[in-house]
Amino acid sequence: MDSPFVIYSASAGSGKTFTLASDYISICLTGPSNVHRQILAITFTNKAAEEMKERILKNLQKLAAGDSSENFQAFKAEIEKKTNLSDNILKKKAERVLFEILHDMSGFHVITIDKFFLKLYKAFTAELLTSWNKAPGVDETYIQTLAIDSLISELGTNSELTKFFEDYLNITFNDSEYIQDPTFILREITKKISDEKAELFLNNFQNINYEDFNNTITKLIEYKKKLLNEVNQINECTKKIFSKHNLKREDCSRGTLYKLFFEELSSEEINLNDTINKLQIISNKIKNNEFQSYLLNSSIKNIENINSLAKCFESSASKLLARLIKVRLIENILKLSSLLILLRDIEKKIKEVSEEENQVLLSEISATIHTFIRNEAADFIFEKLGNRYHYIFIDEFQDTSSRQWENIKPLAHEILAKNGTLKLIGDPKQSIYRFRNANSQLMIELLNHKKTPFNISPEKKVLDKNFRSAQEIVNFNNDFFSKIKKSIWNFEKDSYHDVVQNASSKEKGYVEIQALNSSTADEYEEATLNHVKEIIRDCIQRNYRYGDIAILVRSKAQGKKLADYFQQLNSNEQTFEKIPVSSQDSFAIKSNPKVKVLDNSLRLIKNPQDQLLKFKIAYDLIKLKIIDLNGQSEHQLYKEILNDNQCFFTYLLSTCKIQKNHSLLERIRYTSELRRIPVHELATQLVQFYFPNERQDPFIVAYLELVYDYVEKYRSSDIVGFLDYYTHQIDEDRSINASTTPDAVSIMTIHKAKGLEWPVVILPFFDYKTFQQEMQIIPLNPNRYFLGAALVHIYKNQNWPEEDDLEEMRKRYVQEQMEDAVNLMYVAFTRPKSELYISIKNKPYQDEISHLIKCTVFDGNPIASESSVYVKGVKATQKSKQQTEISPQPLQTETTTTHWRDKLKIARHYSLPQAQKISTGSKMHQILSQCNHLNDLKERIHSNALTFYERNILQKLVEFIDGNDELKAIYTAPKVVTERAILSNGQFVIPDAMALIGDVIKVVEYKTGHPSDAHLDQLRHYVHLLSQGGQKAEGYLLYLQEDGIEMRKISA
């Protein structure tokens, strides 16, 4: 009998969803009626939740139908093993469970963790002392962007804020470590606000004003001076040791020891990193009895007690190191102090914007629940939930954050105390979301029985069979990651404890690692791109389909590089065989720098005082090499923009930042004049202004098409209306695509590929850093550093003071990032079914993941100067083109009005009428399914989640209902149920909305297409079935159209 607390260690391809679905169904088959209402299954993404729901329902349907197909027998056997039910009883019970779930979908609790907390938040608003009418702000990035915009709008009027911002710019552009986008760091660091570790530390700055903060910084600077004075005094004492023992420069080997104390430590500007490194070497050599190596043999003879001398130097080195390491940390703190106070101000702005938008962020919901649990007796809440739920499943447990686990633990404790069941499933090796607060250590501690929060220890179950990959791929990964675990690299070995798997597939498979020889970065890039092309062509010749192949990359920039290469290759008429590729990230219209210049220029014309937009435009123009800086630094340019009060476009012209070959020259002097130009004409002239020779660029073409689509569709040339349309109705992943066929090679990042699989996976440019210098908010001892927290850089090899456990903290940050690098490699290596191709540098740097691959695969032996290859297995030729299941693609059209459009295929999500109706229809049904009253509909009109088009339709629906007494009676009835599955006369029906008005059941169906007899037939069917029960029934068919609402009525 299973323990009530089970934790599954589920490596890649081990059938995690299979296990969860079989456990869920087994409980339903052996439990009482409607037991599904007592099961809470938590996932981390909507996609995973939908996949689990679909898997449960499909498998129940097959069990109920007595499916005897070969590919279903393994699942059926697992259910029979867990339930001990005969075929006949199993079938009947499956029919009952399927009926119960479909009849009560609202009780089918397979949801994301965010939705669970949202339900908790809404259900207990009174207890949590929160506002019940705030909408959850799903898009935190949108709120953060508004907050940054609001902050930057105060520049120039708020002198203290402006000073901090200028300091921030000085640091940003005087330091080569930074990306030269003036808003990039602000946007990135704003993400730290939702970092669970940093949140508590930021509270230290809530009530500090600019003056007090400056005073604190002054104290820190004085403390640094004091430490440097102490360094000077210690150094002077150390020099006396030389005099005492009559040691001169010529007595020291290469003069190293003498130069350190008499020159480097005596200079006015001490090179901290270099000096600290030398002092650490001295200290280590003395500890290893190697001090004599600093002195010439002839000098050693004249020293009476060499050990005593060594101890003197060791003592000095130790004292100097303690102070210099502290000075280096203080400089680190001071360097980012202006950014820290800006971050504090942005956090305040986020709260203000959230209030203005009447939204509560999901991170705030989790934090509110966490605070309540810590400070109040929350037992009664979880006791209520514990009475409702008897089973908890948590999928992808390695991605759970510390706060999320703390919020769930009281409920889990309540359920276990009432003899319920808790099942966790995940794989610490696939933890790659630490930037989202994921803490895989929670799972590692439970798996190794190091720590359990309950009175019962978990039963560990290892899913050690791989059902995805061919034998050689499984064997390669077993060997590779086992070698790493054995100490090739010092990282958390516990997470790879269960790395070895058994291959279920009989297919042999193939693994190839190619070390490409190149002298320069350009040569390596060219060699890699050609290598990928040849791999794809070889696979196609062996009867693979293009859709069977995926190219996985570390960054979007690498994906764009590959996408551009294949796009250029395919546009070349001399290319014999085209290679269709698909990449939403790389072909995304909104992320293209030229499109961003055009879009931000329109926004600046709408709002000329927005400094942030000016920075963004300037940054992209520099990136595109359109702005000529004439030797000026980026920093100087941004400061000029900040202090310049004239029209931005005029500024670009008057300062010769842009060539004067445009048609806006006469009208560009005043932004107010630009606003009068129709948006389609303005967009076209902006293209001429910035890109006079690139009007056939596919991204520019795609953007102009969006402008023309808006003008044609809405009969409006208003710039404000278009920008609202572009922001809310055009998806972020809206892309141009070089292929009209869904059978294309996929290009995506490794992070997005998690959970997916392909027959062939190619990993080019597999040389990412194992550690990237990053910024973190850390706690400090205010009695020592005058601040309770600070924003600092984390460096791999720059240690911190040992006191207050600061050095341990830094080591932990470094260790975690290096673990993430290995985990990302594990995820990448476990995506293929049949063939895996990896290409790396022939001579990688030690801090690159390819160095680890070379050391592991080639047993540490250096690879020859020429290209080298590692091969495991044999390539197989497919018997025929595999008919892989291809997911639905966005509708694609080929426009033919001008010559350049003959080759351009733009993936349209909303602008095409058919695609728009499909997408909007689905979204409108989702919105309306959540509205049980007329007031709900009215509230949703003001939601930021709606597009311009959706808000327009919803507004017309509310007006139509208000003006129709019959519909108004339905939508103001005491109880309106939406999309509720009901059984009538032996058949299931799921109307969009129903209400009982007197003795008549009123049924409402929504449609967004053209009126159709099929729609009326469907509604007649519903009304007829409902009237079979003896009650009257009436139906209302509402067509939701842009130009108004049309209604048809049906009576029994």
N, C-alpha and C positions, 0 to 999 in steps of 0.2 A: 504494500500500500504506500502511495506517495506521501511524502511529508507535506504538511500544509504550507511550508515555505520552501519553494524550489527556485533555484537559479540555474539557467541554462547558459553554458559557454558555447556559443554558436559561431564558429569560424565561417569565413566566406564560402558561400555555395553549399552550406550544410543543411539547408531546408528549414530555415527559421520560420518562415511564414507557414510552411507545411505543419510544423510542430505546433505553432500557436493555434492554427485553425483546427487541428485534430483535437487539441486539448479543450478548446472552446466547445466544439460540437459534442465531444464526449460528455462534458458536464451537462449540456442541454439534453442529451439522449438518456442519461441516467438520473437526471434530477426531476423535480416536480414540474407541473405545468407552468409555463411562462417564467422559467428559471433564468432566461436570458436577461430579464429585467434586473437580476441580482449580480450580473457580471459587468464589471467596468474594465474595458480594454483601452489602454492608453498608448498612443503612438506619438511621434514627434513631427510628422508632416501630414498634410491633408491627403497627399498621394498615398502614403502608407496606410492611412485610415481607410481610404476608399478601396485599396487593394485587399486589405484584410476583410472588409465587409463583403466584397465581391467573392473572395475565395471561400468564405464561410457559406454564403448563400448558394454559390454554384455547387459546392460539394454536398450540401444538404439536398439540393435539387437532384443531383446524381444518385445519392443514396435512396431518396424517395422513389426515383424512377427505376431503381435496380440496375443501374449502369454496369454493364459487364465488359466495357472496353478495357484493353490491356493497360493503357496509361493511367487508369483510375484504380487499378487493383491494389497498388501499394498503399494508397490512402485508405481504401476500404479495409485492407488488412490491419492497418494501424488502429482504425476505429474499432474493429472487432476485438483486437487485442486489449484495448483500453476499456471496452464496455462489456465484453463477454456476451454479446447479444447475438442471437441467431439471425440469419438472413431475413426471415419473414418479419420478426419483431423489429429488427433494425430498420427495415423499410417503412413499417407503420409509424414507428417513433419519429423517423426523419420527416415523414409527411406532416406529423403533428407539430414538430418544432418549426418547420418551414412555414406552416400555416400561422403559428403563433407570432413569429417574428414579422412576417409580411403584414399581419393584421395589426401589428403594434410596432411600427418602425421607430416611433419616438422612444421606445424602451430598448432599442438596439444600441447600447452605449459603447460604440467603438469610435473614439474621438481623440483629437490631439490633446496634448497636455495643456496647451494654452486655452483651448475651448473648455476643458474641465475646470481650470481655475476661473475662467469667465463665468461658467455656470455657478460655481461656488460664490463668486463675488456678487452676482445678481441675486442669488437665493438668500444671501445673508447680509444685505446692504445695511440693515438696521444695526445688526450686531457689529459689523465692521465700521460703522459710523461713516459710511460713504454715501455719495449721491446716486440715487437709483436711475436718474434720467440721463446720465452721461453715456455717450456712445463709446464703445471700445475703439481706440485708434490703432488699427492693424498696421498701417504704414507709418512706422516710427521715423523712417528716413524723411518722409514728407514733413512731419512736425519739426524734426531737427533742422531741415533746410530752412523752414520758415523762421526758426529761432535764430539761425546764423544771419539770415537776411535782415531780421529785425535789429540784431546787434550792430551789424555793419552800417545800417542806415543811420546810426547815431554818431558815426565817425564825423569829426569836424565840429559837431555841436557839443559833444561831451569830451572836453579837453583831456581829462585823465584817462578815459578809455582810449582816445586817439593815441596818447603817448604809449600805452601798453601795446597797442596794435603796431605802432611804428617800431617798437623794440622787437616785437615778434617778426616783423618783416626784415629787420636788420639781421636777426639770427638766421632766418630762413634762407636768405639769399647770400649770406656770407659763409655759409657752411655747405660744402659739397655733398654732405650726407643727405641733404634734403632734395626732394623733387621740387622743381622750380615752379610750382603752381601755388599762388598765394592763398588759395582756399583749400587746397588738398589736405594740408595738415589739420586745419580747423575741422574739416569734415571727418577726417579719420579719427582725430582725438575726441570728437564729440561722441563717437561710439563707446568711449570709455565710461560715459555717464551711465550706461546700462550694464557696465561690468560689475558683477556682484562684489568682487574684491575691492574695487575702487570706490564704490558708492558710500561706504561708511567713512572712508578717509576724506571724501569730498565734503562731508558734513562739517568738517573742521573750518571750512571757509564760508559757510552760509552767511554769517553775520559780520564778517570782517570788511571794513571799507577800504577804499584805495589808499588812503593816508596811512592807516594802520598796517596795511600789507607792505607798503613802501618802508615803513619804520622797521618792520620785521626783517625785510631783506637787508636793510642797512646793518642791523645787528648781526646778521649772518655774514655779511662782508667783513665786519669788524672781527668776528670770530675767526674767519679765514686768515686775516692779517696776524692775529695773535698766534695762530698755529704756525704760520710761516716764520714769525719771530723766534718761536721755540725751536723750529728746525734750524735756524741760523745759529742759535746758542749751542745746540747739540753738535752741530757741525764744527763749531769753533773748538769745542772740547775734544772732538775726535782728531782735529788737526794737532792738538797738543800731544796726542798719543804718538803721532809720527815723530814729533820733536823729542819726546821722552826716549824713544827707542832709536833715535838718530836715523830714521827712515827717510830717504829722499826719493825723488822721482825715478832716478836710475836704479834704485834698489827693487822697484816693483816690475814685475813681468809686464812688458809692453806699457808700463806706466799706468795701467788700468785703475788700480786702487787709488793712486795719488790723484789722477785726473778727476775721479769721481768726487772726492772731498774738497780738493783745492780749486777745481774749476767749475764743474757742473753744479754742485751744491752751493757754491759760493757766488754764482752768477745772480743777477737781479731777477731774471726770468728763468725759473727752473722748468726744464722739460719734464713734466710730471710722469708721463708714461715711461719714458726711457729711463729716468732716474729710479723709479719704483722697480722696474724690471731688473736693473743692475743690483739694487739693494737686496731684492729677493734672491738673486743668484748667489750673492755673497753669503746671505744667511743660510741658504741650503748647502753651500759648499762647506761652511764651517760645521754645520750639523753632521755632514758626511766626512768630517776630518780631512777636508781637501783645501784648507786655508793656505797651505804652503804653495799651492799653484799660483797664488798672486805675487809671490816673492821669488827673486832669483836665488839659486842655491848658494851663491857667494854671500848673500845678505842673511840667509837663514842661520849661517854659522855664527854670526855676530849677535844673535838674539838669544838671551839667556833662557827665557821661558816662552816658547812659541805658543803653547796652549793658552797661557795667560793673555798673551797678545790677541789671540783669536777670540777669546771671550770678550775682550774689550770691544773689538770690532763688531762682534755679534750683538752686544748690548746696544751699541750705537745704531747699528742697522735696524734693530727691532724698534727702537724709539723713533727713529726717522720714518720708518715705514708706517707706523701707527698714525703719525701726524700727516704725512704726505698722502696716504690713502684717504684720510678724512678730508684733506684739502681738495683732492680730486672729486670726491663725492659732492662737496659744497659747490665746486665749479659746475658740476653736472646739474645741481639743483638751481643755481643762479641762471644758468643758460636757458632753462625752460620756465623760469618763474613768471614771465609775462604771459606765456601760453597757459599756465595754470590758472591765472586770474581770469583770462578770457574764457577758459573752460567753465569756471565757476559762473561767470555771467551768462554763458550760453545755457547752462543748466537752469538758471532762473528764468531765462527767456522761454525755455521749453515749457516750464510750468505755466507761464503767462499765456503762451500760445495755446496750450492744452485747454486752459480755462476759456479762452476766447472761442476756440473751436468746439467747446463743450465735449471734449474727449478725454478719456483716460487711457494712457498707454498700457499695453500688455505687460511691460516690465514693471509698471507701477502697480498693476493688479497683483502680480506675484509678490512684490515687496510689501504691499498692504497686508496681504494674507500672512506673510512671514512675520511681520511686526506684531500682528494680532496674536499669532500663535505663541510668540516669545513673551509677550507682555500680559496676556489675558488667559483666563481659564477657558480654552477653546474646546474642551472635551465635549460640551453639549452639541457643538456643530458636528463634530466627527461621530458622535454617538448617533445623531440623526442619520448621517450618511451611512454609518456602519449598519444601521437597521435596514437600510435600503440595499446596500451592496454586501454580497457574501464572498465574492471572488474579485481579485484584482490581477490583471495582466499588464505588465509594462514592457513594451517593445523597445529595442535600441537603448537599453538601459545605460550603456556606456556614454550616451549623449545627455544624460540627466545632469542638471547643475546641482550644486550643493543646496541652493535655496529651494529648488523644485522638490528635491528629495526630503528636505526638512518640512515642506508643506504637505507632502503626501504621507510621511511617516505616521502622524497621529491617526489617519484613517486606516492605514495598514495595521497599526497596533490594535485598533478597535476591532477590525475584522478578524485578525488572528486570535484575539481574546475571546471571540465568539465562535471559535472553531471554523473560521473561514479559511480561504486559500489565497496566498500571495505567490505569483509567478513572475519572475524577472528573466528577461532574455536579452542577450547582447554579445558584443565581442570587443574587449578593450583594444585589440589590435586595429580595429576600424574606427577608433576615436579620432576624428579629424576636425572637430568643431569646437576646439577649446576657445576660439575667438567668440563663440556664442555661449560661453560659460560652462561648456560641457566638462565634467570632472570624472574621467574614467577610473580614478583612484577609488571612488565609491564602490564600483563593481569589483575591482581587484581585491579590495579588502574583504568583501563578502565571499568571493570565490576562494580566497586563501584562509578563510575563517579567522582573519586577523581582528575583525570588528563586526559585531552584529548589534543593531539597535533594538532588537526584540529579545524576548525571553527564550527564543528558540533559534538555533543555528540553521542556516539554509542547507538543504540537500543539493549538492552540486551534480549537475548532469552535463556531460560533455557530448556535443554533437560532432563526432569526429569523422564523419563520412562526407566527402565532397561530391555532390551530385551535378556540379556545373562543369568542371574542367576535365580535360583529357589527362591521361596518366602521367605523361612527361611533364606537364605543367604543374600538376600536384606534387610530383616528386621533386621538381626543381625548387618550388616554394618551400617544401619541407626542408630540403638540404640548406637552402640559402638562409632562411630565417632561423634555423637551428644553429647555424654557424655564428650568426650575429648574437644569438642568445648566449652563446658560450664564451663571449667576452671579446669579440673583435671590436666591439664598441661598448662603452660604459653607459648603458641606459637601463631603464626599469625592466628587468628581466621577467618579472611576474606576469606582465601583460602578454608575454609570448610563451607562457608555460604550456598552453594547449595548442601549439602551432602545428604539430604534425597531424595530417589527415590521411584517410584512406580514400583512394579514388574509386568511385562507383562506376565511372565510364569505362567501357572496353576500348575506346578509341585511344591510340597512342599519343598523338599530339606532337607539338613542335615548339621549341624555345630557341630564339636567336638573340645574342647580344653583339652588336657591332660597335667596335671602338674606331671611330673615324679619325683619320689622320688629317690634321690641318695646322697651318702656321698662324692664321689670323682668325678673328671672329667672323669675318665675311666669308672666308673659305669654309669654315665649319658650318655656317648657315647654308651655304650653297650645297655642300656635300650632304647635309642632312635632308634638305628638301628633295634633292635628286634621289636619295636613298629611299625616302618614303614613297616617291612616285614609282620607283622600280618594284618595291614590295607590293604595292597595290596592283600593278600590271601583272605581276607574277601570280598573285592570288586570283585575278580574273581569268587568267589563262588556265588555272586549275579549277575552273567552274564555280568559284565563289561569286556571289552577287556583290555589288557595291554596298548594298545595305547590310551586308554581313561584316563590314569592316568599320572599325572606329579608331580614330586618332585621338589619343588623350594627352592633354598638355597640362603643365603646372599653372600657367597664367593665361589670361585672355589675350595678352599681347602676342604670345606664341601662337595661339589659335588664329589670331588675325593674320599673322605672318604666313601661316600655312594656307589660310583661306584666300589671301591675296595672290599667293603663288599659283594655286590651282585655278583661280579666276582668270589670271593672266594667261596661264597655260591653255585654258579652254577657249579663250578669245582669240588665240593665235590660229589663223586659218591653216597653218602648216602642221598643226598638231594632228597626228593621225587618229589617235583614240582619246576622246575627251574623258575626263574623270569627274563625274558630278559629285559635288560636296554639299553638305548641309551643316550650317553653323549659325545658330541664332546669336550667339555672343559676337562672333566675328563679323556678321553681316547686319548687325542691329543698326537701324537708321539713326536712332536717338543718340547712340554712343559715338557716331562718326564726328571727328573734330570739325569738318566743314559744315555739317548740319548744325552742330552746336553753335558755331559762329553765327550762322543765319538766324537760328532760333533766338539766341541771346540778344542779337541785334534788334530783332522785333520787340523783344521784351524791354530792352533799354529805351526804345522809342516810346513804348507805352509808359515806362517809368524812368525818366531821365536821371533821377537822383540816386538810383540804385548802384552803389559803388561796387558791390559784389559782381554784378553783371559786367562792369567794365573790366575787372580783373580777369574774369573768365574769358571774355572775348580776347583780351590782350594775350593771355596765356596760350590760347589755341592758335592765335595768329603767329606767335613766336614759334610754336611747335610746328606749324605748317610752313615756316620760313617766309611768311608774307610780310611781316614787320621787319624792317631794316633798322637794327639798333645802332648802326654806325659806331660801334665800339662802346656804346653805353651798356651798363649792366642791367639785368632784369630788375634788380632792386631799385635802381634809379628811375626806371620807367614806371614802376608801380607807385613810387612815392610821388612822381609827377602827376600821375592819374589821380591819386588821393587828394592832391592839393590844387588841381586844376578845376576851374569852375565853368569853363566853356563847354559847348556841345562836344561830346566825346568824338563824334565823327569829324567835326571840325578840327579837334585836337590832333587826330590822326593825320589829317591833311596838312595842317599848319606846321607840324613838327616833322614833316616828311617821313612819317612812319609808314606811309603806304603810297603807292604810285598813283598819280592823278590821271588815270585813264578810265574814267567812269562817266555815267550819264546823270549822276546825282549831284554833280559839282555845283549847279546853280541853286539847288533846292536843299542842300544839306546843312546850310548855315544855322538853321533853327530846327530843333527837334519838333516843335509844334507844327511846322510845315510838313514834316515827314508823316505825322499822324493823319494828315488829311489824304494821303495817297492811298488808293485801294490796296488791300493786303496782297493781292496777286501781282499787281504792278510793283509794289514795294519790294516783295520777295525777289522778283525777277531782277530789279535794279540793284538790290543788295548782292546778288550773284555777280552782276557785272562789276560792282564796286570792289568786291573782294577777289573774285575768281573769274576774271574776264576771259581766260583761255581754257576754262574747265567746265563749260556749260553742259558738256556731255558726260560728266562724271556721274556714274549710276546713283550715288548717294544724293547728289544735288538734284538729279532728275526725280528721284523718289520723293524728296522733300517738296519740290515744286508741284508734283502730282497731288500730294496731300493738300497743298494750298488750293489748287484748282478744284479738287474734289469737294472741299469745304464750301467754296464759293458757289459751285454748281448745285450742291445738295441743299444748302441753306439759303440760297439766293441772297447772300450777304458778303460784303467785302470788308467787314469790320475787323480790325486787327485784334481787338479784345476778344471777340467771339472766336476767332481762329485759334488764338493762344489757349483759350479755355478748352476748345475742341482737341487741340494737339496734346494738352497736358492730361486730360481725363479720358479721352477716347482712343488715343493711339497707344497701344501697349509698349512697354519698355523693350520687349523682345521682337517687336515688329521689324522685319528684316527684308533686305533684298536677297534674292536667291538666284544662283546661276543655273538652276536646274528646275524643270517642271515635273520631273519624276521623283516620287518618294524613294526610289531605289538609289540612294546616294550615300557616299562615305560620310559618316558622322564625325564632326570635329567638336570636342567639348573639353571642359576642364575636368580634372580627376575628381574634384569635389562634387560636380554635378553627375558624374558617372557612378557614384556610390549607389549600390543596389541594382545596377544594370549589368548586362552581359552581352557579348557579341562573339561570334565564331572566331574572328580575328581582331586582335588589339595591337596597335602600333603606338609605342611610347618614344617619340622623338625629343630631342633637346633635353634628355633626362639627366640634367646636371644642376638641378636647383640647389640652393644653399641649405645646409643642415641647420644653420642658425642665421637669422636675420636680425640685425640690431633693431630694437623696438623701444617704444616709449611705454612706461607703466606708471601708475600712481601707487606710491608705496607709503606705508606708515612710518612716521619718524617719532623719536623721543623729543617732545617740545622743550624739555629741560636742557637738551643738548643742542638742538638745531633751531629752536624758537618756532618751529612749524610742526603741526601734528601730522602733516602729510606733504608729499612733494611729487611733482612730475619729473621723472628722470629717464635717461637712456639706459637700457640694459645692454651691456657689452659682454661678449663671451669671455674675454680674457682680461677684463679690468675688475679686479676684486674690490670689495667694499670693506668697511671696518667690521671686525668680528663682533663688536659690542652691539647689543640690542638685536642679535641674530640677523643683522643686515646681510652679512656674507652668505649665510645659509639661505636667505630669501633669494638672493641673486642667483646662487647655484640652482635653486629650484626652478626659477624662471628659465634658465638656460637649459636645464635638463628636460623640462616640459616641452620646449620648442624642438629640441633634438628628437624627442620621442615622437612628436607630431610628424616630423620629417620621415621617420621610419614607417609610421602608420600610413602615411600617404602613399609611400612606396608599396606597402602591403596591399592597400586597396587597389592600386593600379595593376599590380602583378596578378591579382585574382579575378580580373574582369573577363579574361578570354575563356572560351570553351575549347577551342582547337589549337590556335596558334598565337604566340606572343613574340613580338619583335621590339627590342629595346636598342636605341642608338645613343651613344655617349661620346664624350671627348676622349681622344686617345691619351691625352695628358691632363687629367682633371686636377683642380686644386684640392687641397686636403679638406677644405670646408664644404665641398660639393658632394652630393649624394652619389655621384658617379665614382668618386674615389672609394667610397665604401663598397660599391658594386665590384670594382676592379679587385680590391683587396680580398673580397669574399669569393668571387667566382674564379679568379685566377690564382687563388691561394697566396696572395700577396706578392706574386712574381711580377716584375715590371713587364708591360707589354712592349713588344718590339716597336721600332719607330714607324713601321708601315702599319696600315689598317689591320686590325686583328678581330677575330670573330670567335664567339663561343656558341656552340650548337648542341642542343639536346633533342633527340628524337629525329623523325623523318617527316618531311613535308608530304602531305597526302593530296591526291587529286580527287575532287568530289565526283561522284558518279554522274550527277546532273546539277544544273543550277538549283540551289536550295531555295525552296519557297518559304522564305522567312516571313514571319508575321510583321507587317509594316504598320506602324501606328498612323492614325489619320494625320494628314498634313494640312496646313493652312491652304485655303483656296489660292490658286495662283493664276495670274492672267498675263497675257502678252499684249502690250499695247502696240499699235501699228501706225500711229498718226504721223510719226517722223522717222527719219532713217535710223537714228540711234536707238529707237525703241524696238527695232526688229530683234535685237539681241538681248534686251533687258526683260527679265522676269521678276516682277515684284510680288512678294508674298503678301497678300492683303488679308487683314483680319477684320477691319471694320468699314473701310471706305467703299468696298464693292457692295451693291445692294444685297446679293444673296448671302455673302459672308456676314454682312452686318446683321441680317435678320436671324441667321442661325445663332450668332454670338449673343445678340441683344435678347433674343427670345429666351435663351437659356438663362441669362442673367436676370431678366425680368421675372421669370418663374421662381428663381431662387429668392429674389427680393420679396415677391408677393407671398411666398410660402411662409415668410416670417412675420406677416402682418395679419393679426386677428381682429383688427378693429379699424375703423376709419381714421382714428387718431394715430394709429401706427403708420398708416400710409402717409399722413400729413407730416409726421416726424421724419420719415425716411427721405422726404424730398430734400431736406437740408443736410443729408449725409454727404461727407466729402468723398465717400467711396463710389458715388454715382458719377457716371460720365454725363456730359452735356446732353447727349441724346436720351439717355435713360431718365434723367431728371425731367426733361421735357415731356416724355410720355407719362411719367408718374403724375406730374402736375395736371395733365389733361384728364387722367383717370379720376383723380380726386375731384376735379371740377364736375366731371360727368356723374359721379356717384352722388355728389351734393345736389345735383339738379334732377335726380331720378328717385322718386319716393320709394319704389320697390327695392332698388339696390341699396338705398340709404338704410332701409329697414334691415337688410341683411348685414351690412357692415357696422351697424350699431346694436346688433343683437347681443344678448348676454354671452353667448358662446358661439364663436365661429371657428371651425376646425379647418386646417389647411393641409392638403396632400396627405390625408389620413387613409390608409388602406383599410377597406371594409369588405366584409363578405356578404353578398346578397344573392340568394337563390343559387348557392353553390359556386358563384363566380366572384373574383376579386375585382373591385373598381377603386380607382384612386382619383377622385375629383380634385380640382385645384382648390376649391373652397366649398364648404357646406354650412348651413345654419338652419335651425328649426324655428320657423316663424308660425306661431299658432300650431296647427296640426299639419303644416305643409313643410316638407324638406326642400329647401332652396339650394340648388346646385349651381356653382359658377365655374366656367372654364375660360381660361385666357388663351388667346392666340395672337401671334405677331405677324403672321403671313397674310396672304390674300384670302378673302372668304372662300370657303370650299364646302361642297356637299358632304365630304368625308367628315368635316368637323361637326356638322349638324347631326350626321348619323351617329358619331361617337357620343354626343350629348344625349340624343334620343335613347341610345342604349343605356346610359347611366340612369336616366329618368325612368325608363321602363323597369330596369332591375330594382331600383329603390322602391318603386310603387308596388312591386310584387309582395312586399311585406305588409301590405294593407294600408300604408300611409300614402297620402297625396305627395306628389313630387313635381317640381318645376325646375327648368334649367335655363340658365342665362349664358349665352356665348358672347364674350367681349373681345372684339378685335382691337388690339392696342397699336394704333398707328401714329406716325409722327404728326399727321394733320388732324387728328381727332380720334375719338372712340366710337366704334360701331357696335350695336347690340342686336342679337337675335334671341328670341324667347321660345322655349319649348315646354309644352305641358303634357302630362301623361294622358 
